[in-house]
Amino acid sequence: MSAIVDIIVPVFGMVLVGWLIGRSKLLSAEGLRGFTAVTFYALFPALLFRSMAKVQLATLEPDVLLAFFGAVFILYAVMMGLGHLKGLRLGDRAMFALSGTFSNGVGVGIPFITYAFGEKGLVPLLMIISVHSLILLTFTCFLMEIDGHGSGSGGGLAAKLGGAALSMLKHPVIPAIFAGLLWGVMTTHIPGLATPVVIDRILQALAAAAPPCGLIMVGASLAHVGLKGHWQPAAAASAFKLMALPVLVWAIGRYVFPLDPLWLTVATLNAAMPAGANVYLIGQMYDTGVARATNAVVISTAASVLTLSAALLLLGVQTR
């Protein structure tokens, strides 16, 4: 119960603060875009760089990717099948499946795991985040292109998918992860090489602001997005996201690719995160399932207060 008080209350308390700010006149839609840019291009990269710079390559467990994405694609295939039974076209099925499998591992996941486990918990989470968007969003864009939603733009299918993959790699979070990892390797093997103290203090200050600003950003974004139509399939996608995916990740990470207990817990909790904003951004990009995707983000974020609390209890998480 202490984990719920020490982790859930601060995390979703700040999301609520962000929602109230978003509903007020303090933060316009244009102001939110600027706040989001600062958070993603300055605060989170500083946190990720400092965290990964302390990681030893020998301590990384690649099996966490097999366990997590194995579960993701099993559920993705199941949801695609359900969409087919409902008579949805390929693009709509892809959006339904993405809504039930794409985790908000940055805006909510990083603060949540940081408060629960500190920097040691960020290592497995960042391994997943480093390829999460690249794999899931590029694959979904591939299905959208096959369905013909991108046919109005120039270039062939390969060029479009290559552009989509490149845009994922340009996301500020991913370069910061690999840059931090590379810097950690260099400082380990080159005597006397280290981050200058004054630079590290700047990075530390930016990193400290990342979790609360990320959560406020999530809340403000929800206030500006709001609920739209077609809430029933969005609620179904949210149920898959918050309950089925974490169970699958835990089972595969426990029995198929046995993970270190901490890594298994972090992977499971990341799977239990609400759907990320990129879900409705992809919907808007292809003008497909926008209302359902938007509702899935809103509903899953609200419901995750309960499901993440249950996950903490079931996994036996104790606060630091």
N, C-alpha and C positions, 0 to 999 in steps of 0.2 A: 504493500500500500504506500510505503514511503516513496517508492519510485514514481508512482502516479503523481503524488504531491510535488516531488522535486523536479520531475521532468515534464509531465503533461501540462501542469498548471502554468509554468513559465512559458513553454513553447506556444500553447494555444492562447494563453493570456496575451502574448505579444501579437499573435494573429488577430485577436479581437481588437486590440489597440489599432492595428493597421486598418481593420475593417471600419472602425469608427472614424478614423482619420479620412479614409476613402469616401465615407458617406457624408462627411462634412465638407465645408468649402475650403479646407486647408490644403487639399491636394487635388488639383485638377487632373484631367486625363493627360495633358501635356506634362504637368509636373511629375506624374507617376512614371512616365516614360523616362524622364531625366533621372529620377530616383532609382529606377530599375537599372539604368545604364551605369550609374555610379556603383551600385551594389555588385553588378556582374563584372564590370571592367576594372574595378579597383579593390573592393573589399574582399570578395571571395577569392580572386587570384592571389592576394597576399596571404590569406589563410591557407590555401591549398599549397602554395609554394613553400611556406615555412614548414608545414606538416610533412610534405613529401621529402623535403631536404634532409629530414632526420631518419628516413627509412633506409634500412639495409636491404639490398636486393635479395639476399639469401633468405630473408624472413617472409618474402611474398609467397602466397599460395595461389597459383594459377587455377587450382581446382574450384576456387570460389566463383570464377567466371563460368565454368562448366555447370556448376550446381545452379547458379542463379539464372543463366540464360537458357539452360536446359528446361527449367520450370517455365520460364517466360514463353518459350516457343511451343511447349506442350499446351499451355493455356491459350496462347494465340491461335493455335490450330483448332482447338475445341470451340473457341468463340467464332472463328471463321465458319466452322461447320454449323453452329447454331444460327448464324446469320444467313447461311445458305438455306436452311430449313424454313426461315422466316421470309424467304423470297427477296432478300436484300441483294443489290448488285454488288460487284466486287469491291468498289471503292467504299461503299457504306459498310460492308463487312469488315474491311480493313480498319476503318475508323472505330467501329465497335470493338474490335479486338485490341486496338491500340489503347483505347480508353480503359480497358481492363488489365493492361500489362505495363504501361509506362509510368514509372514511379517519379514522384517529385523528390529526387534524391539530393538536390542542391538546396532549393529554398527552404524546405522543411527538413529533409533528411540530414543535412550537415549540422544545423543547430541541434536537432534532436539527438543525434549520435554524439556530438560534442558534449552536451550536457550529461549524457548517460555514461560515457566511457572516456572522455577526454581525447587527446590526440591519438592514442593507440587504437581507438575505435574508428578513427577516420581512415586508417590505412586500407582495410578491406572495402570500406565504402567508396573510397576514391578509386580503387581498382575497378569497381563496377561502373562508377560514373564516367571513367575515362573512355569507355567504349559504349556506354548505354545508348546515348543519342545516335551515335554513328551506326550502330547495328539496327536498333528498332525503327528510328525515323527514316533511315535510308531504305530499309525493307518495305516500310509502309508506303513511302513515295514510289517505290518500284511497282507495288500493286496498284497504286493510283494511276501511274503512267500506263500500265497494262490495260486498265479499265478505260483509258482514253481521256481522263480529266485534264491531263496536261497537254493534250494534242494541239491546243490553240497556240502554244508558244513554239518558238523556233528551235531547231536542233533535234537530233535523233534521241532515241531512248537512252543509249549509252552516255551521251553527252549530258543529258538531263540528270541521270543518276550520279554521274561523276561530279556534276555541279552540286547536287544535294549532299553528297559525301564530303566534298571540300568545304561546304558551308558549315557542316557539323564540326569538322576539324578546326575551323576558324573560331568556334565558340571560345570565349575567353577562359572558360574553366579548363578545357582540355590542354591547351599549351602550358598553363600554369602547373598542372599536375606533372607533366613530363619534364618541364624545365626544373621544377623542384627536385625531381628524382635524379636528373642529370647532374644538378649542382651538388646533391648529396654524394653522388659517386665521385665527383671531382674533388670535393673537400676531403673525402676519405683517402684518396690515393695520392693527392698532391700535398706534401708537407707545407704547413704554413698558410695554406689557402683556407679562408673562412669568410663568412659574410661580415663586412664591417659593422661594428657595434651600432653606429648611428643609423645605418641603413636598416639593420635588424629591428631597431626600436621603431622606426617608421612602419615597417611591415607588421610588427607586433601590434601597434596601435590600430592599423587598418584591419588586421585580422580579428581583433577584439570586437570591432564594430560589425563584422560580417554577420554573425548569427542573429542578433536582434534586428538589424536592418533587413536581412533576408525574410524574416518572419513578418515584419511590418509590411514589407513589399507584397508578400503573399496575401495578407489580409486586405490591403488596399486594392489589390488586383481583383479579388473576389467581389469587393464592393462595387467596382466599376463594371465588372462582367455581368453579375446578377444571374438569376435563373431565366431560362428560355423554355420553349415548348419541348415536347417529346421527352418528358422526364422519366417515363417508365423504363425504356431501354437504358437510359443513363443510370437509373437506380440499379438495374440488373448488372451493368458493366461495373458499377461501384462495388457491388457485392462480390463479383469475381475478383476485383482488384484488392479489396481489403481482407477477404477471407480465403478464397481459393489459392491465390498466388503465394501468400506467405506459408500456407500449409505445404504446398508443392515444393517450395524452396527448402523448407526445413527438412522434409522427407528425403529429398535428393541429397542435400548437404549432410544429412545424418547417416544415410544408408548406402547411397550410390558413390558419392565422392566425399568420403568422411572428412569433415573440416574441423579445425581447431574450434573449441567451444565459443570463443569470442567471435571468430570469423563467422561461424554459423549463426550466432545471435544477431550480428550486425547485418548479414545478408537477409535473414528472415525479417528483421525490422524494416530494412529498406524495401523489401517486397510489400510490407504492410503500409507503406506511405501512400498518401492519396495520389490521384492522377496528377501529372505535371501539366503546367500551362502549355507546353509544346503540343499537347494533344489538340487543343482547340486552335492553335496557330496553324497546324497542318491542315485541319478542317477548313480554316479560312483560306489558306493558300490554294486549296483545290475546290473550294466552295462545295464541300461535301460533308454532310452530317454535322454541321456547325453547332446547331442547337443541342443535339445529343452529346457532342463532345464537351461543350461548355458546361452543360448540366452535370456531366460526369465529374468534371473538375470540382465544381461547387459542392455537389452532394458528397463525393468521396472525402473532400477536405473536412466538411462538417462531421460526417460519420466517423472519421478516423480518430476523433477524440475518444470515442468508446472503444473502437477496435484496437488502437494502439495501447490503450490502458489494459485491455484484456491480454494483448501480446506480451506486455511487460510482466504481467502476473504469471502467465503460462510459461514464459521463458525464465522466470526466476531472477529477473534483473534487479540488482541492488544498486543504489546510488553510490557514487564515489565518496 
